[in-house]
């Protein structure tokens, strides 16, 4: 929507989205079996989940002029969804073009690689991230997930410069994996 008037004036605004939980289809899939979500975008009341649906081909009747069947489509409601428009938007912003690899995971891998040997000047890391098409917001989310700390570089004086480092560094400034409870199942540390 190009104008905010379309969402500011009404009491409720709805939108149709690809179902990101639908394992069988890709984002933007226009096939009949692709699941979609009908979600509440804005309301004056409480934000709730939406309705899952898909489209199916259907016969709309007979054309009286030609005598041929009229092919159309119909909406098939598949039940409730607990997803919200905000969750979908957040998930979509973390995907690359065409719904490829999640951008957040890419940014987390990038940060791990950049900071594996110890603290690095913030501007260097940010410039390199920009060169690799990692958006500043995605880099910020990756920083938060990996618990990367920003700190002043010691001895910078009045023209203080900043650096990023992992929160769990040992004395020689190398990355140290946090200790894991053996009772917890092992998981990929880069999964958001």
KELO-234804 format. One record per residue (C-alpha): residue number from 1; residue in one letter; chain; x, y, z. Coordinates in steps of 0.2 Angstrom, whole numbers, plus 5000, padded with zeros to 4 digits. Last residue first. Example, Ala and Ser with C-alpha at 12.3 -4.5 7.8 and 13.67 -1.06 7.14 Angstrom:
// residues 2
nr  rest  kette  xx  yy  zz
2  s  A  5068  4995  5036
1  a  A  5062  4978  5039
//
This chain:
// residues 192
nr  rest  kette  xx  yy  zz
192  x  A  5090  4909  5078
191  x  A  5099  4893  5072
190  x  A  5118  4897  5073
189  x  A  5121  4887  5088
188  x  A  5115  4871  5080
187  x  A  5107  4860  5093
186  x  A  5112  4847  5106
185  x  A  5099  4841  5118
184  x  A  5100  4847  5136
183  x  A  5106  4835  5149
182  x  A  5124  4838  5145
181  x  A  5122  4856  5151
180  x  A  5133  4866  5139
179  x  A  5148  4876  5143
178  x  A  5149  4892  5132
177  x  A  5161  4890  5117
176  x  A  5176  4901  5120
175  x  A  5181  4913  5106
174  x  A  5199  4919  5108
173  x  A  5204  4935  5118
172  x  A  5219  4927  5126
171  x  A  5211  4929  5144
170  x  A  5194  4920  5139
169  x  A  5181  4928  5129
168  x  A  5162  4925  5133
167  x  A  5154  4942  5128
166  x  A  5160  4940  5110
165  x  A  5169  4956  5104
164  x  A  5164  4972  5095
163  x  A  5175  4987  5095
162  x  A  5173  5006  5097
161  x  A  5184  5021  5095
160  x  A  5186  5035  5107
159  x  A  5193  5051  5100
158  x  A  5195  5058  5118
157  x  A  5206  5044  5123
156  x  A  5208  5028  5112
155  x  A  5218  5020  5126
154  x  A  5207  5004  5127
153  x  A  5195  5002  5113
152  x  A  5178  5007  5119
151  x  A  5166  4992  5120
150  x  A  5152  4984  5110
149  x  A  5147  4966  5115
148  x  A  5142  4952  5104
147  x  A  5129  4941  5113
146  x  A  5126  4930  5098
145  x  A  5108  4933  5097
144  x  A  5110  4952  5100
143  x  A  5124  4953  5087
142  x  A  5113  4944  5074
141  x  A  5099  4956  5077
140  x  A  5110  4971  5075
139  x  A  5117  4963  5059
138  x  A  5100  4960  5052
137  x  A  5095  4979  5056
136  x  A  5111  4985  5048
135  x  A  5107  4975  5032
134  x  A  5120  4962  5026
133  x  A  5124  4965  5008
132  x  A  5142  4958  5009
131  x  A  5149  4975  5007
130  x  A  5138  4981  5021
129  x  A  5144  4967  5032
128  x  A  5162  4973  5028
127  x  A  5159  4991  5032
126  x  A  5150  4986  5049
125  x  A  5165  4975  5054
124  x  A  5177  4988  5050
123  x  A  5167  5001  5059
122  x  A  5166  4991  5074
121  x  A  5184  4988  5077
120  x  A  5188  4970  5079
119  x  A  5189  4960  5096
118  x  A  5196  4942  5095
117  x  A  5201  4929  5082
116  x  A  5183  4922  5080
115  x  A  5176  4940  5078
114  x  A  5174  4941  5059
113  x  A  5170  4922  5056
112  x  A  5157  4922  5070
111  x  A  5150  4939  5064
110  x  A  5147  4932  5046
109  x  A  5139  4916  5052
108  x  A  5127  4926  5062
107  x  A  5124  4937  5047
106  x  A  5120  4922  5036
105  x  A  5108  4915  5050
104  x  A  5099  4932  5050
103  x  A  5098  4933  5031
102  x  A  5088  4916  5030
101  x  A  5094  4907  5015
100  x  A  5083  4910  5000
99  x  A  5065  4918  5000
98  x  A  5067  4925  4983
97  x  A  5079  4938  4989
96  x  A  5086  4934  5006
95  x  A  5075  4930  5021
94  x  A  5076  4939  5038
93  x  A  5064  4952  5033
92  x  A  5051  4938  5028
91  x  A  5052  4931  5046
90  x  A  5049  4948  5054
89  x  A  5035  4952  5042
88  x  A  5027  4935  5046
87  x  A  5029  4937  5065
86  x  A  5021  4954  5064
85  x  A  5006  4948  5053
84  x  A  5002  4936  5067
83  x  A  5004  4917  5067
82  x  A  4992  4907  5078
81  x  A  4983  4900  5063
80  x  A  4965  4894  5062
79  x  A  4958  4882  5049
78  x  A  4960  4876  5031
77  x  A  4948  4887  5022
76  x  A  4946  4883  5004
75  x  A  4945  4898  4992
74  x  A  4939  4895  4975
73  x  A  4946  4895  4958
72  x  A  4938  4897  4940
71  x  A  4935  4887  4925
70  x  A  4920  4891  4915
69  x  A  4913  4875  4906
68  x  A  4909  4877  4887
67  x  A  4892  4880  4880
66  x  A  4898  4895  4870
65  x  A  4885  4908  4873
64  x  A  4878  4900  4889
63  x  A  4895  4898  4897
62  x  A  4893  4884  4909
61  x  A  4896  4884  4927
60  x  A  4910  4890  4939
59  x  A  4920  4874  4938
58  x  A  4934  4874  4952
57  x  A  4952  4875  4954
56  x  A  4958  4876  4972
55  x  A  4966  4890  4982
54  x  A  4973  4888  5000
53  x  A  4968  4894  5017
52  x  A  4975  4897  5035
51  x  A  4965  4909  5046
50  x  A  4972  4922  5057
49  x  A  4980  4924  5074
48  x  A  4975  4938  5086
47  x  A  4979  4956  5089
46  x  A  4967  4964  5103
45  x  A  4957  4979  5098
44  x  A  4959  4994  5088
43  x  A  4965  4983  5074
42  x  A  4980  4982  5062
41  x  A  4987  4968  5051
40  x  A  4974  4954  5055
39  x  A  4979  4939  5045
38  x  A  4973  4928  5030
37  x  A  4987  4915  5028
36  x  A  4992  4905  5013
35  x  A  4995  4887  5009
34  x  A  5002  4883  4992
33  x  A  4992  4868  4985
32  x  A  4985  4877  4970
31  x  A  5002  4883  4964
30  x  A  5007  4902  4966
29  x  A  5022  4899  4976
28  x  A  5028  4916  4982
27  x  A  5038  4908  4996
26  x  A  5042  4890  4992
25  x  A  5030  4876  4995
24  x  A  5028  4859  5004
23  x  A  5035  4865  5021
22  x  A  5020  4877  5024
21  x  A  5026  4886  5041
20  x  A  5030  4902  5031
19  x  A  5012  4903  5025
18  x  A  5012  4915  5011
17  x  A  5003  4931  5016
16  x  A  4985  4939  5014
15  x  A  4982  4955  5023
14  x  A  4968  4962  5035
13  x  A  4965  4979  5041
12  x  A  4953  4983  5056
11  x  A  4946  5000  5063
10  x  A  4949  5008  5046
9  x  A  4957  5026  5045
8  x  A  4975  5023  5047
7  x  A  4977  5008  5036
6  x  A  4972  5015  5019
5  x  A  4977  5032  5024
4  x  A  4995  5026  5025
3  x  A  4996  5027  5007
2  x  A  5007  5017  4995
1  x  A  5000  5000  5000
//
